[in-house]
Amino acid sequence: MKRLTLIMLFSVTVALSATGQVAMQDTAFSDFYEEWIVDRLELGIRFVHFGFTDAEEQMFDGGGTFIGGFTEGISIDALEEKQDYMPVFYARWWFHEYFGIELGWERLEGETDTYWDGHTDGNLFAYGPTLLLVGSYRMQDYPAQPYAGLGVAYLFADFDDDPWDEGIHNIKVDDTTAFLAEAGCTFDVYKNLKADLALRYMWAEVDSEFYLQYGEVKTNQRSWAFPIDNWAVQLGLLYAF
């Protein structure tokens, strides 16, 4: 009987101890959530429409084409925007009453154009993460909150060559760093949901190399940079914790 009593007491002690630990963990998580998440973290998705500002013939070189004439194997006169309206995720975390950081994702695509016959040599892709320092005069109980930000992006670059002479005609591109500025305003929609409208400008260029390859022989080698400075209108939907 004594043994059974001791076993029962031990079991009750363990159960109470476990309950206390769970309660302490719940309290610790609750404290962390209230201190670092509530009124600080915002998660959302955004839709982006962009336009290149310098990707036209006169910005490339004075000879009338991007990197030379048609007789040199390639003729690119412009880079035309290809829109992609799939939403991208982004987040803001306010470390101060008026200042925070924004993590996001940029995605650009441009189709090369040749004016004389309208053909393309392929599409340029640039995509990657962004980091911005944002500031806002966050007025309590006011439905609109203006903000502005400055930051950088690391863009991975790819070029999808037109397959008409794949293996002969080659364009190689390098990853690049971009600089960003944005200004916008959030609007309360319903409870914790906010609409987010912003204008963003990006300064960037992608270093590139063109060559023709016949077996092991490379000819007509040229180096240049795609100018991909661009503006964007961003429409987002945020959930504020």
C-alpha positions in Angstrom: 0.0 0.0 0.0 2.8 2.4 0.9 4.5 1.6 -2.4 1.3 2.4 -4.3 0.9 5.6 -2.4 4.5 6.7 -3.2 4.0 5.8 -6.9 0.8 7.9 -7.0 2.5 10.9 -5.2 5.4 10.7 -7.6 3.1 10.6 -10.6 1.2 13.6 -9.3 4.4 15.5 -8.7 5.7 14.8 -12.2 2.3 15.8 -13.7 2.3 19.1 -11.8 5.9 19.8 -12.7 5.1 19.2 -16.4 2.1 21.4 -16.2 4.1 24.2 -14.6 6.8 23.9 -17.3 4.1 24.2 -20.0 2.6 27.1 -18.3 6.0 28.8 -18.0 6.7 28.1 -21.7 3.3 29.5 -22.7 4.0 32.6 -20.6 7.4 33.0 -22.2 6.0 32.7 -25.7 3.2 35.1 -24.8 5.7 37.6 -23.5 7.8 37.3 -26.6 4.8 37.6 -28.9 3.6 40.7 -27.2 7.0 42.3 -27.1 8.4 41.5 -30.6 5.5 40.5 -32.8 2.3 42.5 -31.9 2.3 46.0 -33.6 5.7 45.2 -35.2 5.4 42.4 -37.8 3.4 42.7 -41.1 3.2 40.0 -43.7 1.8 40.4 -47.1 1.6 39.8 -50.9 2.0 42.4 -53.6 1.3 42.7 -57.3 3.8 44.7 -59.4 3.7 46.6 -62.7 7.0 48.0 -63.9 8.6 49.9 -66.8 12.2 50.2 -67.9 13.4 53.8 -68.2 16.7 53.6 -70.2 16.2 50.4 -72.2 15.9 52.0 -75.6 18.3 52.4 -78.6 19.8 55.7 -77.8 20.8 54.5 -74.4 22.9 51.6 -75.7 25.4 53.0 -78.1 25.6 55.7 -80.8 25.9 53.2 -83.6 22.1 52.6 -83.8 22.2 49.2 -82.1 22.8 47.8 -78.7 26.2 46.1 -79.2 27.0 46.6 -82.8 25.5 46.0 -86.2 23.7 43.1 -87.8 26.8 42.1 -89.7 28.5 41.5 -86.4 26.2 38.7 -85.5 23.7 40.5 -83.3 21.5 43.6 -83.3 19.6 44.6 -80.2 17.9 48.0 -80.2 15.7 47.9 -77.1 14.6 45.9 -74.1 10.8 45.6 -73.8 9.1 44.9 -70.4 7.4 41.5 -70.0 4.9 41.8 -67.1 4.3 39.0 -64.6 1.4 39.6 -62.3 1.9 36.6 -60.0 2.1 38.0 -56.4 5.3 38.1 -54.5 5.6 37.9 -50.7 7.1 40.6 -48.5 7.4 41.4 -44.8 8.0 44.5 -42.6 9.2 44.5 -39.1 9.2 47.7 -37.0 12.1 47.8 -34.6 11.2 51.4 -33.6 8.0 53.4 -33.4 9.0 55.1 -36.7 11.5 52.8 -38.3 11.6 49.3 -39.6 13.0 46.9 -42.2 11.3 45.4 -45.3 12.2 42.1 -46.8 10.9 41.4 -50.3 11.5 39.9 -53.7 12.0 41.6 -57.1 11.3 39.9 -60.5 12.1 41.5 -63.9 11.9 40.2 -67.4 12.7 42.0 -70.7 12.5 40.9 -74.3 15.2 42.1 -76.6 14.0 43.8 -79.8 15.5 44.5 -83.2 13.8 47.4 -85.0 14.7 46.5 -88.6 12.8 43.2 -88.7 11.2 42.9 -85.2 13.0 39.7 -84.2 14.3 39.0 -80.7 17.6 37.5 -79.6 16.1 36.3 -76.3 14.8 37.4 -72.9 16.7 38.8 -69.9 15.6 37.8 -66.4 16.7 39.5 -63.1 15.3 38.4 -59.8 16.3 38.3 -56.2 15.8 39.4 -52.5 15.5 43.0 -51.4 16.2 44.7 -48.1 15.0 48.2 -47.3 15.1 50.6 -44.3 11.6 52.1 -44.0 10.3 55.0 -42.0 6.8 56.0 -41.2 5.0 58.5 -39.0 2.7 55.8 -37.6 -0.3 57.7 -36.3 -2.4 55.7 -33.9 -6.1 55.3 -34.8 -5.6 56.9 -38.2 -6.6 54.8 -41.2 -3.8 55.9 -43.6 -0.1 55.5 -42.8 2.5 57.0 -45.3 6.0 55.6 -45.4 9.2 55.8 -47.4 12.2 53.5 -47.8 15.7 53.1 -49.2 17.5 49.8 -49.8 19.4 47.3 -52.0 18.6 44.2 -54.0 20.8 41.3 -55.0 19.6 40.2 -58.5 20.4 36.9 -60.1 20.5 37.3 -63.8 19.8 34.9 -66.7 19.5 35.2 -70.4 17.2 32.8 -72.4 18.7 32.8 -75.9 16.3 32.6 -78.8 16.8 29.0 -80.1 17.2 29.8 -83.8 20.9 29.1 -83.6 21.4 27.7 -80.2 25.0 26.9 -79.5 26.4 29.4 -81.9 24.8 32.7 -80.7 25.6 33.2 -77.0 24.7 36.0 -74.5 26.0 35.5 -71.0 25.0 37.8 -68.1 26.3 38.4 -64.6 24.4 38.8 -61.3 24.2 42.3 -60.0 23.4 44.6 -57.1 20.6 47.2 -57.4 19.6 50.2 -55.3 16.0 51.0 -54.4 13.8 53.9 -53.3 10.1 53.6 -52.5 7.3 55.7 -51.1 3.8 54.5 -50.3 0.9 54.5 -48.0 -1.1 51.7 -46.2 -4.8 51.9 -45.6 -6.8 50.1 -43.0 -9.3 47.7 -44.7 -10.7 45.4 -42.0 -9.4 44.6 -38.6 -5.7 43.5 -39.1 -5.8 43.8 -42.9 -4.3 46.7 -44.8 -4.1 47.7 -48.4 -0.6 48.9 -49.4 0.0 51.2 -52.5 3.6 52.2 -53.3 5.8 53.6 -56.1 9.3 52.1 -56.3 12.4 53.1 -58.4 15.4 50.8 -59.0 18.9 51.7 -60.3 20.6 48.7 -61.8 22.5 47.3 -64.8 23.5 43.8 -65.8 27.0 43.2 -67.2 26.8 41.0 -70.3 29.0 39.3 -72.9 28.1 38.3 -76.5 30.0 35.9 -78.7 29.5 33.5 -81.6 30.9 30.0 -81.1 31.9 27.5 -83.8 33.2 24.4 -82.2 36.0 25.6 -79.9 36.4 29.0 -81.7 34.7 32.1 -80.3 34.3 35.2 -82.5 32.6 38.6 -82.5 33.1 38.9 -78.7 31.5 42.0 -77.2 31.0 43.2 -73.6 28.3 45.7 -72.5 25.7 46.3 -69.9 21.9 46.0 -70.1 20.5 49.2 -68.5 17.5 48.0 -66.4 16.7 51.1 -64.3 13.0 50.9 -63.8 9.9 52.3 -62.0 7.2 50.1 -60.5 3.7 50.5 -59.1 3.1 48.0 -56.2 -0.3 47.0 -54.8 -0.2 44.9 -51.7 -2.3 43.3 -49.0 -0.8 43.2 -45.5 -1.7 41.4 -42.3 -0.6 43.3 -39.3 -0.1 41.3 -36.1 
